[in-house]
Amino acid sequence: MNSSLIINVTPKKNDFISFNGSFKINFIQQQKRFYNENTNASSVWDPYPVPTNPLIDKSAETALDEANYKKSRPQGGQSPPSPHQVNQSGRKKYKINISDLFSPRVRDAILTTVMGIAAVGFGGVVYHTWYEWHEVHKVLKSFLKPAYLLKSKIKEVYFTREEYQKIFSVVAGDTKGKYYLLVGENGTGKTQLVLRAMDIINHYGVVFCEAHSDTEIFKTRLGRALNYTFREDYIGGLFAREAPERGSALLDVEKALNMVEEVAYKHKLRHGRPFVLIINNIHNFKDDEDGCDLLELLQQRAEAWASSGFVTMIFNTDDYSVYERMKMDASHMETIRVHDLEIDDAMKYLKDKRRGRESDEVLMHIVKDRIGGRLSHLSRLTKEPDVDIFEAVNQLEDEEETWLINTIGLIPNFDGPEYESQKYALAAWKLIKEMIKSPTKSVTLSMGRDITGNPRYLKKLDHDGVILIDTENHIKPDSQISINFFERVVKSKGFEEKLAKVEKRLEQVEREERTRELIWSNKNKRTWWI
């Protein structure tokens, strides 16, 4: 058998493979792999190896570590320790270097981590500084730029009245050292007076906010009016622990007012003019703990700002009860009473808007005897000048009378399930009877409390718009339409007998309720002996 033998340079075990009685040389198994000149990674196959650069199963970092280790260790074994390297007990002292503890790779990782943390911290400081400046700038912008949505609420109404000049000077920032409470019945034009004064100065330095019975909704409205988000868009909040007091509407309102104070202080130093913050319809705050706390919070801040001159606050309400609550803690408050238009002003307003279609006698009869000078009622008659004015007056009276009946009710026969509503209706009609019988169509506040027997009924009647209580502590019907309706009901046949019958029946029910309570109480006091 002809065979040729090629000898391996460095033959090792398993280089020769026996196959069917012949020998073959394995050139592949022990073929050397060499280091690639273009890379320092280990275990990389190079199809064109360089014999002078054999491949090693180590990375570049490992090779560098070994080289440094060899340089730091003497060749030919360990040298004997010097005398200063041996302590008193004869033991060798080792000097530890940082380079011996951490390899270059570990030091690089530590340096990279420290630099990353420093970059994140510096970026956080820059972002926090920018965010605080941005929040202040947004609140300042809310005072300096007009709110176009409020401009759409302005109506063409009669404004030549004495209250307008006072309100205009307050909104324009000409008065300092006080805050103001606008009191008047619903429909007298309080909100329109404020909006028109804001429109004249192009809303400069004024923010308008509508009150609500829910404190969370009021917080949202206040934040929207001030362009303040209560830090809800702050990215740093993602990495912070949520505060336990988070979610309190009163606390968020306090934070918003703090922001207003900061912005107003800087503006006052530069321009010498206070900002104006208007809270409209504060009678919408509930007469409970949350509502009282919110009103107290706003009034305390108004007192502080009035003494410092940073911000002038204006409150607007329909209810006398709000005035009663605020005047107890008021030191810098001034009350502005907004009344109905006088007869001459109301006639002039109707004549101008209806283009002189009716004579002065007709207008005098309508204003003096039927609808009065309520601005909301007068504006109803001017919406359609071509419609007959008497037809419009009749429709207006029917709507108002229907609303009064649904609010307090008439005096029907007594019905057991409506016991509380009957008590309220009885107290209301007893008070109305006394007012109508009076020559001035009014009674004093103390008399009203004695007649109704429950101060809570007076607050409800005032809030519902059945009566009005002025700052001189007099109770009157809410409008001329109310007076006319009440006179017809009180002077109707059988009103006195029906009122007395309902009152007698309610007294009997109350007596029975007290008797049942007494019997139930005595049963619970019994002691059983065994």
Backbone torsions as a table, in degrees:
resi	resn	phi	psi	omega
1	MET	NA	126.0	178.6
2	ASN	-83.7	124.8	178.6
3	SER	-147.0	149.6	178.1
4	SER	-115.5	148.4	-176.2
5	LEU	-120.8	120.1	175.5
6	ILE	-107.8	120.4	-174.2
7	ILE	-87.6	131.1	175.4
8	ASN	-70.3	146.6	-176.8
9	VAL	-63.9	-45.5	179.7
10	THR	-128.6	80.1	-176.2
11	PRO	-68.9	137.7	178.9
12	LYS	-133.6	180.0	-180.0
13	LYS	-62.8	142.7	179.9
14	ASN	72.1	10.3	173.9
15	ASP	-74.4	-28.6	-179.8
16	PHE	-104.1	132.8	-178.5
17	ILE	-118.0	127.6	178.4
18	SER	-90.5	128.4	-178.9
19	PHE	-143.9	109.5	177.6
20	ASN	57.1	44.1	174.4
21	GLY	79.2	0.7	178.6
22	SER	-116.1	162.7	-178.5
23	PHE	-112.5	137.3	173.2
24	LYS	-127.1	146.3	-178.5
25	ILE	-96.4	128.9	178.2
26	ASN	-85.5	103.3	178.6
27	PHE	-90.0	-10.8	-172.2
28	ILE	-94.4	-37.9	-172.1
29	GLN	-63.3	-42.0	-176.0
30	GLN	-107.0	20.4	176.5
31	GLN	-66.9	129.8	-176.6
32	LYS	-72.3	142.6	171.6
33	ARG	-105.6	144.3	-173.1
34	PHE	-122.6	162.8	-177.9
35	TYR	-73.0	130.9	179.2
36	ASN	-80.1	133.8	-178.6
37	GLU	-69.7	-23.2	-175.4
38	ASN	-91.6	0.2	-179.1
39	THR	-150.5	156.5	176.5
40	ASN	-115.0	14.7	179.7
41	ALA	-82.3	147.4	-179.7
42	SER	-85.0	159.3	175.2
43	SER	60.4	37.8	176.5
44	VAL	-105.5	124.8	-178.0
45	TRP	-78.7	128.2	-179.2
46	ASP	-114.2	114.8	-178.9
47	PRO	-68.0	-20.8	179.1
48	TYR	-124.0	77.6	-174.1
49	PRO	-72.7	151.5	174.4
50	VAL	-100.9	120.9	-174.0
51	PRO	-60.4	-28.9	-177.1
52	THR	-78.2	-10.5	-179.0
53	ASN	-121.1	77.6	-179.8
54	PRO	-67.6	147.4	-179.7
55	LEU	-76.5	134.0	177.9
56	ILE	-118.1	149.2	-179.0
57	ASP	-88.4	51.6	179.1
58	LYS	-139.7	148.9	176.1
59	SER	-83.3	171.3	-178.8
60	ALA	-66.4	-36.9	-179.7
61	GLU	-65.7	-40.1	179.3
62	THR	-65.2	-42.2	178.3
63	ALA	-63.3	-39.8	179.1
64	LEU	-65.6	-38.8	177.7
65	ASP	-62.7	-44.1	-179.9
66	GLU	-64.7	-38.8	178.6
67	ALA	-63.4	-44.8	178.5
68	ASN	-64.9	-35.5	179.5
69	TYR	-65.0	-41.2	179.9
70	LYS	-66.2	-34.1	179.1
71	LYS	-69.2	-33.5	-177.9
72	SER	-81.2	-13.2	-179.1
73	ARG	-109.2	133.3	179.7
74	PRO	-69.0	147.5	178.9
75	GLN	-78.3	151.3	176.7
76	GLY	80.7	22.9	175.8
77	GLY	104.1	177.5	-176.2
78	GLN	-82.6	130.2	176.5
79	SER	-75.8	150.4	-179.3
80	PRO	-66.2	146.5	-178.9
81	PRO	-68.9	145.9	177.3
82	SER	-77.1	164.5	-177.4
83	PRO	-61.2	-35.1	-178.1
84	HIS	-75.8	-7.2	177.1
85	GLN	-95.5	4.2	-179.8
86	VAL	-117.0	127.8	-179.9
87	ASN	-82.5	-174.7	-175.7
88	GLN	-65.6	-29.7	-179.1
89	SER	-82.1	-0.6	178.8
90	GLY	88.2	2.2	179.6
91	ARG	-86.4	150.5	-177.9
92	LYS	-77.7	137.4	175.6
93	LYS	-98.7	133.9	-178.3
94	TYR	-105.3	132.6	175.5
95	LYS	-96.6	116.2	-174.6
96	ILE	-97.3	123.9	175.2
97	ASN	-101.2	155.3	178.7
98	ILE	-64.0	-34.3	179.0
99	SER	-65.7	-27.3	176.5
100	ASP	-75.9	-29.6	-178.0
101	LEU	-79.7	-40.6	-175.0
102	PHE	-118.9	129.3	175.3
103	SER	-75.7	163.4	178.0
104	PRO	-56.8	-34.9	179.5
105	ARG	-66.4	-39.7	178.1
106	VAL	-68.3	-40.7	178.5
107	ARG	-62.8	-37.8	176.7
108	ASP	-64.6	-40.3	179.3
109	ALA	-65.2	-41.5	178.6
110	ILE	-64.1	-44.3	179.3
111	LEU	-62.3	-41.9	178.9
112	THR	-63.3	-40.9	179.5
113	THR	-65.2	-44.8	179.7
114	VAL	-62.7	-42.6	179.1
115	MET	-65.9	-37.2	177.6
116	GLY	-65.4	-43.3	178.6
117	ILE	-64.4	-41.1	178.5
118	ALA	-63.1	-39.6	178.9
119	ALA	-66.0	-41.7	178.2
120	VAL	-64.9	-42.3	178.5
121	GLY	-63.7	-43.3	178.5
122	PHE	-64.5	-41.4	176.9
123	GLY	-63.1	-37.6	177.6
124	GLY	-64.4	-40.5	178.0
125	VAL	-64.2	-42.6	178.9
126	VAL	-63.9	-43.8	180.0
127	TYR	-64.7	-42.2	-179.9
128	HIS	-63.6	-42.1	178.3
129	THR	-63.1	-44.4	178.4
130	TRP	-64.2	-39.8	-177.6
131	TYR	-65.1	-42.2	178.5
132	GLU	-62.8	-42.4	177.7
133	TRP	-64.5	-39.9	-178.7
134	HIS	-65.1	-39.6	178.7
135	GLU	-63.5	-45.0	178.3
136	VAL	-63.1	-40.7	-179.6
137	HIS	-65.2	-38.6	179.3
138	LYS	-65.9	-43.0	178.7
139	VAL	-65.4	-40.9	176.9
140	LEU	-61.9	-38.3	179.3
141	LYS	-65.1	-33.4	179.2
142	SER	-65.2	-28.5	178.3
143	PHE	-83.4	-24.8	-172.5
144	LEU	-97.5	-19.2	-178.4
145	LYS	-108.7	144.2	-177.1
146	PRO	-72.7	150.3	174.4
147	ALA	-96.9	105.7	-173.6
148	TYR	-69.4	-22.3	177.6
149	LEU	-66.1	-34.1	178.6
150	LEU	-70.6	-29.4	179.2
151	LYS	-63.2	-30.1	-179.8
152	SER	-73.1	-15.4	-179.6
153	LYS	-86.5	-8.6	-178.0
154	ILE	-75.8	129.8	-179.5
155	LYS	-112.9	159.5	176.4
156	GLU	-81.2	99.3	-179.3
157	VAL	-130.4	169.9	-175.0
158	TYR	-83.3	122.0	-173.1
159	PHE	-120.3	3.3	179.9
160	THR	-79.5	78.3	179.7
161	ARG	-137.8	160.1	-173.9
162	GLU	-68.7	-28.7	-179.3
163	GLU	-67.8	-23.8	-174.1
164	TYR	-67.1	-41.5	-178.8
165	GLN	-63.2	-38.4	178.8
166	LYS	-67.8	-45.3	-179.4
167	ILE	-66.4	-37.6	179.7
168	PHE	-63.4	-42.4	179.3
169	SER	-66.0	-33.3	178.4
170	VAL	-70.6	-46.6	-179.0
171	VAL	-66.3	-33.3	179.3
172	ALA	-73.7	-7.9	178.4
173	GLY	83.9	18.9	-178.8
174	ASP	-82.9	-19.3	-179.5
175	THR	-104.9	145.6	-178.4
176	LYS	-137.7	160.4	174.6
177	GLY	83.4	8.9	-179.9
178	LYS	-144.8	163.1	165.5
179	TYR	-129.7	159.2	-163.9
180	TYR	-127.1	146.9	176.2
181	LEU	-122.7	114.9	176.2
182	LEU	-89.7	121.8	-178.1
183	VAL	-121.5	131.7	178.3
184	GLY	-179.0	161.9	-178.6
185	GLU	-70.7	159.5	177.2
186	ASN	-64.1	124.0	179.7
187	GLY	101.5	2.3	179.0
188	THR	-82.4	-9.8	175.6
189	GLY	97.2	24.8	-179.7
190	LYS	-65.1	-48.7	-178.5
191	THR	-65.0	-38.0	178.8
192	GLN	-66.7	-33.9	175.5
193	LEU	-61.8	-45.0	-178.7
194	VAL	-67.3	-44.4	-178.8
195	LEU	-64.5	-38.2	178.6
196	ARG	-67.8	-38.6	176.6
197	ALA	-64.6	-37.9	176.4
198	MET	-66.0	-37.4	-178.5
199	ASP	-67.7	-33.6	-178.9
200	ILE	-66.4	-38.0	179.1
201	ILE	-93.2	9.8	178.3
202	ASN	60.0	34.9	175.1
203	HIS	62.9	18.4	-177.1
204	TYR	-72.6	122.3	176.8
205	GLY	76.8	17.0	-175.8
206	VAL	-130.6	138.3	173.7
207	VAL	-127.1	133.8	-176.2
208	PHE	-115.3	128.8	-179.0
209	CYS	-134.3	137.1	-179.8
210	GLU	-94.5	131.3	-179.7
211	ALA	-76.8	162.2	179.1
212	HIS	-149.9	154.7	-178.6
213	SER	-70.0	-28.6	178.6
214	ASP	-89.1	124.4	-177.5
215	THR	-66.3	-31.7	178.3
216	GLU	-66.4	-42.0	178.8
217	ILE	-67.6	-40.1	177.4
218	PHE	-63.3	-38.6	177.0
219	LYS	-61.2	-42.1	179.0
220	THR	-64.9	-42.0	178.8
221	ARG	-65.3	-40.4	178.4
222	LEU	-65.1	-41.3	177.3
223	GLY	-64.2	-37.6	178.3
224	ARG	-68.6	-39.9	179.3
225	ALA	-65.7	-36.5	-179.4
226	LEU	-90.1	-2.7	-176.7
227	ASN	59.4	40.5	-176.8
228	TYR	-120.1	129.9	-172.9
229	THR	-102.4	8.2	179.7
230	PHE	56.9	33.6	176.3
231	ARG	61.2	25.0	178.5
232	GLU	-74.0	-21.5	178.4
233	ASP	-98.9	14.3	-179.8
234	TYR	-79.1	119.8	-175.8
235	ILE	-67.8	-30.9	179.3
236	GLY	-62.1	-19.1	177.4
237	GLY	-66.6	-18.8	177.7
238	LEU	-69.3	-24.7	-177.1
239	PHE	-107.0	6.6	-177.9
240	ALA	-109.1	152.1	175.6
241	ARG	-74.1	134.0	-178.5
242	GLU	-68.9	129.7	-176.8
243	ALA	-68.3	146.8	-179.5
244	PRO	-66.3	-26.4	-179.6
245	GLU	-87.0	6.3	-179.5
246	ARG	-62.6	135.8	178.1
247	GLY	105.5	-4.8	178.3
248	SER	-81.8	122.7	-179.0
249	ALA	-66.9	-38.5	179.4
250	LEU	-63.1	-39.6	178.2
251	LEU	-65.7	-38.8	177.8
252	ASP	-67.2	-37.5	176.3
253	VAL	-64.1	-40.0	177.4
254	GLU	-62.1	-40.9	178.1
255	LYS	-64.1	-40.7	178.6
256	ALA	-64.2	-40.6	178.3
257	LEU	-68.0	-32.8	174.8
258	ASN	-62.8	-40.0	177.8
259	MET	-65.6	-40.2	177.3
260	VAL	-61.8	-41.4	179.8
261	GLU	-62.9	-41.8	178.7
262	GLU	-63.7	-44.2	180.0
263	VAL	-67.9	-42.0	-178.6
264	ALA	-65.9	-34.6	179.1
265	TYR	-63.9	-45.3	179.1
266	LYS	-65.6	-38.9	179.7
267	HIS	-68.1	-36.5	179.4
268	LYS	-66.0	-38.5	179.0
269	LEU	-66.5	-33.4	-177.1
270	ARG	-84.7	-41.6	-171.4
271	HIS	-114.1	-15.2	179.0
272	GLY	71.2	19.7	-177.6
273	ARG	-124.2	131.0	179.2
274	PRO	-77.8	152.2	170.5
275	PHE	-77.9	162.9	-179.9
276	VAL	-126.4	125.7	178.0
277	LEU	-117.8	120.6	-175.5
278	ILE	-110.2	125.5	174.6
279	ILE	-111.9	112.4	-173.5
280	ASN	-94.9	142.6	175.4
281	ASN	57.1	55.6	179.8
282	ILE	-73.1	-7.7	174.2
283	HIS	-68.8	-10.3	176.1
284	ASN	-73.3	-17.5	175.1
285	PHE	-63.1	134.9	-177.8
286	LYS	-67.4	150.5	177.4
287	ASP	-87.8	55.6	177.4
288	ASP	-129.7	-166.9	-174.9
289	GLU	-65.7	-45.4	-178.9
290	ASP	-65.4	-43.4	179.7
291	GLY	-64.4	-41.9	178.6
292	CYS	-66.5	-39.0	178.3
293	ASP	-65.2	-40.2	179.7
294	LEU	-65.8	-44.3	178.0
295	LEU	-64.5	-39.0	177.5
296	GLU	-64.1	-40.8	178.3
297	LEU	-61.0	-46.3	-179.9
298	LEU	-65.8	-40.5	-179.2
299	GLN	-68.8	-38.3	177.2
300	GLN	-61.6	-42.2	178.3
301	ARG	-68.2	-36.1	177.2
302	ALA	-63.9	-39.3	177.5
303	GLU	-64.2	-44.1	-179.6
304	ALA	-65.6	-42.6	180.0
305	TRP	-69.3	-33.8	178.8
306	ALA	-65.7	-39.1	179.2
307	SER	-71.1	-31.7	179.8
308	SER	-89.5	-23.9	178.9
309	GLY	82.2	15.8	179.8
310	PHE	-78.0	-48.8	-174.5
311	VAL	-134.3	140.3	172.7
312	THR	-108.4	120.8	-179.2
313	MET	-100.5	143.2	177.9
314	ILE	-125.5	124.0	176.9
315	PHE	-109.0	142.0	-179.0
316	ASN	-125.6	129.3	-177.4
317	THR	-148.1	155.8	174.5
318	ASP	-100.4	-16.1	-169.5
319	ASP	-103.1	140.1	175.5
320	TYR	-72.5	-27.3	-178.8
321	SER	-62.4	-33.3	177.1
322	VAL	-65.5	-41.1	177.2
323	TYR	-62.3	-39.1	178.4
324	GLU	-63.4	-42.1	-179.2
325	ARG	-68.2	-39.5	-174.3
326	MET	-78.7	-31.5	-176.0
327	LYS	-70.1	-18.4	179.4
328	MET	-69.2	-30.8	-178.8
329	ASP	-112.0	14.5	-173.9
330	ALA	-90.0	128.8	172.7
331	SER	-117.8	-30.9	-178.4
332	HIS	-120.1	16.9	-176.5
333	MET	-87.6	138.5	173.8
334	GLU	-122.6	131.7	-177.2
335	THR	-98.2	131.2	175.8
336	ILE	-114.8	115.7	-179.5
337	ARG	-90.7	124.3	178.9
338	VAL	-105.1	115.7	-176.0
339	HIS	-101.7	176.3	170.1
340	ASP	-68.9	161.5	177.3
341	LEU	-67.3	148.0	173.5
342	GLU	-68.4	163.7	-174.9
343	ILE	-60.6	-44.8	-178.8
344	ASP	-64.2	-42.1	179.1
345	ASP	-66.8	-39.1	178.8
346	ALA	-65.5	-40.5	177.7
347	MET	-63.8	-42.1	179.0
348	LYS	-63.4	-39.7	179.1
349	TYR	-63.8	-46.2	179.0
350	LEU	-64.6	-38.9	-177.4
351	LYS	-67.4	-38.4	179.7
352	ASP	-70.7	-42.2	-176.0
353	LYS	-75.9	-29.9	179.8
354	ARG	-96.6	10.1	170.9
355	ARG	59.0	33.1	174.1
356	GLY	71.0	25.7	-178.6
357	ARG	-71.4	-28.9	-178.2
358	GLU	-111.1	154.4	179.4
359	SER	-77.7	169.3	179.7
360	ASP	-67.1	-33.2	179.5
361	GLU	-65.7	-40.1	179.0
362	VAL	-66.5	-44.5	179.2
363	LEU	-65.0	-37.2	177.6
364	MET	-63.4	-42.0	178.9
365	HIS	-63.9	-42.8	-177.9
366	ILE	-67.5	-44.3	-176.5
367	VAL	-74.0	-46.8	-172.5
368	LYS	-78.0	-38.3	-170.8
369	ASP	-104.8	-15.8	-172.0
370	ARG	-121.5	-53.9	-173.5
371	ILE	-114.5	-19.6	180.0
372	GLY	77.3	-161.5	-176.4
373	GLY	-104.6	23.2	178.0
374	ARG	-67.3	124.3	-173.1
375	LEU	-64.1	-37.6	179.4
376	SER	-66.1	-34.4	177.4
377	HIS	-71.6	-39.9	179.2
378	LEU	-65.3	-38.6	-179.3
379	SER	-67.0	-27.8	176.1
380	ARG	-63.7	-34.7	-178.5
381	LEU	-78.6	-14.5	-177.0
382	THR	-102.9	-1.2	-179.6
383	LYS	-68.4	-37.8	179.3
384	GLU	-125.1	87.9	-175.5
385	PRO	-61.4	-24.8	-177.2
386	ASP	-80.9	-12.7	179.2
387	VAL	-77.4	145.0	178.1
388	ASP	-59.1	131.6	-173.0
389	ILE	-69.4	-33.4	179.6
390	PHE	-69.9	-35.9	175.7
391	GLU	-64.7	-41.1	178.0
392	ALA	-66.1	-36.8	178.7
393	VAL	-67.1	-42.6	179.1
394	ASN	-62.4	-42.3	178.7
395	GLN	-64.2	-40.8	178.8
396	LEU	-64.3	-42.7	179.1
397	GLU	-65.4	-40.3	178.4
398	ASP	-62.0	-42.6	178.8
399	GLU	-64.0	-42.5	-179.6
400	GLU	-67.9	-40.4	179.9
401	GLU	-67.4	-39.7	176.6
402	THR	-62.5	-39.5	179.1
403	TRP	-66.4	-39.7	178.5
404	LEU	-64.7	-41.4	179.4
405	ILE	-63.6	-41.7	179.6
406	ASN	-70.2	-23.6	-177.4
407	THR	-82.0	-53.2	-177.2
408	ILE	-107.3	-19.7	-179.8
409	GLY	77.5	161.6	172.7
410	LEU	-86.1	-163.4	179.0
411	ILE	-110.6	80.7	178.5
412	PRO	-81.3	-177.2	174.6
413	ASN	-65.1	150.2	-174.7
414	PHE	-66.9	137.4	177.7
415	ASP	-129.2	126.3	-173.1
416	GLY	-55.2	-52.3	-177.7
417	PRO	-61.6	-20.2	-179.7
418	GLU	-100.9	38.6	-174.9
419	TYR	-64.5	-46.9	-178.4
420	GLU	-67.2	-41.6	178.5
421	SER	-65.6	-32.9	177.5
422	GLN	-69.6	-35.9	176.0
423	LYS	-63.8	-42.3	178.7
424	TYR	-65.3	-45.1	179.4
425	ALA	-64.4	-39.6	178.8
426	LEU	-63.1	-44.8	178.4
427	ALA	-63.3	-39.2	-180.0
428	ALA	-64.8	-45.3	-176.8
429	TRP	-73.5	-29.5	173.5
430	LYS	-64.5	-40.9	177.2
431	LEU	-67.6	-41.6	179.9
432	ILE	-63.5	-39.3	179.6
433	LYS	-60.9	-42.7	179.6
434	GLU	-67.7	-36.6	179.1
435	MET	-67.6	-43.1	-177.8
436	ILE	-67.5	-35.0	179.1
437	LYS	-72.4	-20.8	179.8
438	SER	-74.6	141.9	178.1
439	PRO	-61.6	-31.6	-179.8
440	THR	-89.1	1.3	-176.8
441	LYS	55.1	40.4	-179.6
442	SER	-157.2	160.1	173.2
443	VAL	-134.8	162.4	178.1
444	THR	-76.4	163.6	-178.5
445	LEU	-66.1	-37.8	178.4
446	SER	-66.0	-39.6	176.4
447	MET	-64.4	-39.2	178.8
448	GLY	-62.7	-38.7	177.3
449	ARG	-66.7	-37.5	177.7
450	ASP	-68.2	-37.2	-178.0
451	ILE	-69.8	-46.9	-178.0
452	THR	-75.9	-30.3	-179.5
453	GLY	76.2	0.6	-178.8
454	ASN	-151.1	112.1	-179.9
455	PRO	-60.0	-23.7	179.1
456	ARG	-64.9	-31.0	177.9
457	TYR	-66.7	-37.2	178.4
458	LEU	-64.7	-40.7	178.0
459	LYS	-63.1	-41.5	-179.0
460	LYS	-68.1	-41.2	178.0
461	LEU	-63.6	-39.0	177.7
462	ASP	-68.7	-41.2	179.8
463	HIS	-67.3	-35.2	179.6
464	ASP	-77.7	-7.9	179.0
465	GLY	82.0	22.4	177.6
466	VAL	-84.6	-40.6	178.5
467	ILE	-126.5	168.0	171.5
468	LEU	-129.0	143.5	177.3
469	ILE	-119.1	116.5	-177.2
470	ASP	-87.6	177.2	-177.7
471	THR	-72.7	-9.2	175.3
472	GLU	-93.8	12.7	176.7
473	ASN	62.3	45.3	173.8
474	HIS	-118.5	140.7	179.2
475	ILE	-105.2	129.1	-178.6
476	LYS	-136.7	162.5	169.7
477	PRO	-63.2	152.3	-170.6
478	ASP	-66.8	-35.3	-176.0
479	SER	-151.4	174.0	177.8
480	GLN	-66.7	-35.5	176.1
481	ILE	-62.6	-39.7	177.6
482	SER	-64.6	-40.4	179.0
483	ILE	-61.6	-46.6	-179.6
484	ASN	-62.0	-41.3	-180.0
485	PHE	-67.1	-44.7	-179.6
486	PHE	-63.6	-37.2	178.5
487	GLU	-63.9	-41.3	179.7
488	ARG	-65.3	-40.6	-178.9
489	VAL	-69.9	-46.2	-177.2
490	VAL	-65.6	-36.9	-178.5
491	LYS	-87.3	1.4	178.8
492	SER	-71.4	158.8	-176.7
493	LYS	-71.5	132.0	176.0
494	GLY	83.7	6.0	-178.5
495	PHE	-66.5	-44.3	-178.2
496	GLU	-62.9	-44.1	-179.3
497	GLU	-64.9	-42.4	179.4
498	LYS	-64.6	-41.0	179.5
499	LEU	-63.6	-43.1	179.2
500	ALA	-66.7	-37.0	179.5
501	LYS	-65.1	-44.1	179.2
502	VAL	-65.5	-40.2	179.8
503	GLU	-63.9	-41.2	179.1
504	LYS	-65.5	-40.9	-179.4
505	ARG	-66.2	-38.7	178.6
506	LEU	-67.3	-37.2	176.5
507	GLU	-64.2	-38.8	178.2
508	GLN	-65.0	-41.0	178.9
509	VAL	-65.3	-41.2	178.3
510	GLU	-63.7	-38.0	178.6
511	ARG	-65.3	-41.9	177.6
512	GLU	-65.1	-38.3	178.5
513	GLU	-64.4	-42.4	178.3
514	ARG	-64.9	-36.9	178.3
515	THR	-65.0	-43.7	178.3
516	ARG	-63.9	-38.5	177.9
517	GLU	-64.7	-39.3	179.9
518	LEU	-66.0	-43.2	179.1
519	ILE	-63.8	-44.3	179.1
520	TRP	-63.1	-36.5	178.4
521	SER	-66.7	-41.6	179.9
522	ASN	-67.0	-34.7	178.1
523	LYS	-65.4	-37.1	-178.8
524	ASN	-72.9	-18.8	-178.7
525	LYS	-87.0	-6.0	-179.7
526	ARG	-67.3	145.7	179.7
527	THR	-116.6	128.6	-178.5
528	TRP	-101.4	125.1	-179.3
529	TRP	-107.1	138.6	179.2
530	ILE	-103.2	NA	NA
